[in-house]
Amino acid sequence: MDIKPIRTDADHEAALQEIEKLWGAEEGTAEGDRLDILVTLADAYEDQKWPLEDMDPVEAIEAAMVSQGHSRAELGKLIGQNRATEILRRQRSLTLPMIRRIAKEWHVPERLLVKEYALN
């Protein structure tokens, strides 16, 4: 299977690229098993590098952008361009519909997005 630990950002990026290629692989197949293992390793690396529980909602969104390769423009498509800018600048709070959409589309845990955070 030739899978190795994820120790660096480069290893992580390579794993994410492989995960993307394998996404949708059938469970119980060699590809499905490889996908499960890579997702587990990537999650462990992300948990170590970016501990989620210490993040406020904006930090959680920013971490998802970095770890998943999302852009501000993609966030804008999810919640509206002006709103995305205001959220990232901490000028506006997230609304429940925004939280639900980000959690669903980007797989950011809702428990992180509903936390209180300071606005500028």
C-alpha positions as CSV (number, residue, x, y, z in Angstrom):
1,M,0.0,0.0,0.0
2,D,3.0,2.3,0.5
3,I,1.6,4.7,3.0
4,K,3.9,6.7,5.3
5,P,3.3,9.0,8.3
6,I,2.4,12.7,7.7
7,R,5.2,14.7,9.3
8,T,5.4,17.9,7.3
9,D,3.1,20.3,5.4
10,A,4.4,18.8,2.1
11,D,3.5,15.3,3.3
12,H,0.0,16.7,4.3
13,E,-0.5,18.3,0.9
14,A,0.5,15.1,-0.9
15,A,-2.0,13.1,1.3
16,L,-4.8,15.6,0.5
17,Q,-4.1,15.3,-3.2
18,E,-4.3,11.5,-2.9
19,I,-7.4,11.7,-0.9
20,E,-9.0,13.9,-3.5
21,K,-8.2,11.3,-6.2
22,L,-9.6,8.5,-4.1
23,W,-12.7,10.3,-2.9
24,G,-15.8,8.1,-3.5
25,A,-13.8,4.9,-3.6
26,E,-16.0,1.9,-2.6
27,E,-15.7,0.7,1.0
28,G,-13.9,-2.7,1.3
29,T,-11.8,-2.2,-1.8
30,A,-8.1,-1.5,-1.8
31,E,-8.8,2.1,-2.9
32,G,-11.4,2.5,-0.1
33,D,-9.0,1.1,2.5
34,R,-6.2,3.5,1.3
35,L,-8.7,6.4,1.5
36,D,-9.7,5.5,5.0
37,I,-6.0,5.3,6.1
38,L,-5.0,8.6,4.5
39,V,-8.0,10.4,5.9
40,T,-7.1,9.1,9.4
41,L,-3.5,10.2,9.0
42,A,-4.4,13.6,7.6
43,D,-6.9,14.2,10.5
44,A,-4.3,13.3,13.1
45,Y,-1.8,15.7,11.5
46,E,-4.4,18.5,11.4
47,D,-5.4,17.9,15.0
48,Q,-1.8,18.1,16.1
49,K,-0.9,21.1,13.9
50,W,-4.2,23.0,14.4
51,P,-5.9,22.0,17.6
52,L,-9.5,22.8,17.0
53,E,-10.7,23.3,20.5
54,D,-8.5,26.3,21.0
55,M,-9.8,28.1,18.0
56,D,-12.5,30.7,17.8
57,P,-14.9,30.6,14.8
58,V,-12.8,32.9,12.6
59,E,-9.6,30.9,13.3
60,A,-11.5,27.6,12.5
61,I,-12.6,29.0,9.1
62,E,-9.1,30.2,8.4
63,A,-7.6,26.8,9.4
64,A,-10.1,25.1,7.1
65,M,-9.1,27.5,4.3
66,V,-5.4,26.5,4.8
67,S,-5.8,22.8,5.4
68,Q,-8.4,22.3,2.6
69,G,-7.0,24.8,0.1
70,H,-10.1,27.0,0.1
71,S,-9.9,30.7,-0.8
72,R,-11.7,33.8,0.4
73,A,-13.6,33.8,-2.9
74,E,-14.9,30.3,-2.1
75,L,-16.0,31.5,1.3
76,G,-17.7,34.4,-0.4
77,K,-19.6,31.9,-2.7
78,L,-20.8,30.1,0.4
79,I,-22.0,33.0,2.5
80,G,-21.8,36.1,0.3
81,Q,-18.7,38.1,-0.6
82,N,-19.3,41.1,1.6
83,R,-20.3,38.9,4.5
84,A,-17.2,36.7,4.1
85,T,-14.9,39.8,4.2
86,E,-16.7,41.2,7.3
87,I,-16.5,37.8,9.1
88,L,-12.8,37.4,8.4
89,R,-12.1,41.0,9.6
90,R,-14.2,40.3,12.7
91,Q,-16.6,43.0,11.9
92,R,-19.7,40.7,11.8
93,S,-20.8,37.6,13.6
94,L,-21.6,34.4,11.9
95,T,-25.3,33.7,11.6
96,L,-26.9,30.2,12.0
97,P,-27.4,29.7,8.3
98,M,-23.8,30.6,7.6
99,I,-22.6,28.2,10.3
100,R,-24.7,25.4,8.8
101,R,-23.4,26.0,5.3
102,I,-19.8,26.2,6.3
103,A,-20.1,23.1,8.5
104,K,-21.8,21.1,5.7
105,E,-19.6,22.2,2.8
106,W,-16.2,22.5,4.5
107,H,-16.7,19.9,7.3
108,V,-15.8,22.4,10.0
109,P,-17.4,21.2,13.3
110,E,-20.4,23.3,14.2
111,R,-19.3,23.3,17.8
112,L,-16.4,25.5,16.8
113,L,-18.4,27.9,14.7
114,V,-21.0,28.6,17.3
115,K,-18.5,29.8,19.9
116,E,-18.6,33.5,21.1
117,Y,-15.8,35.6,19.7
118,A,-14.8,39.3,19.9
119,L,-15.6,41.7,17.1
120,N,-13.4,44.6,16.1
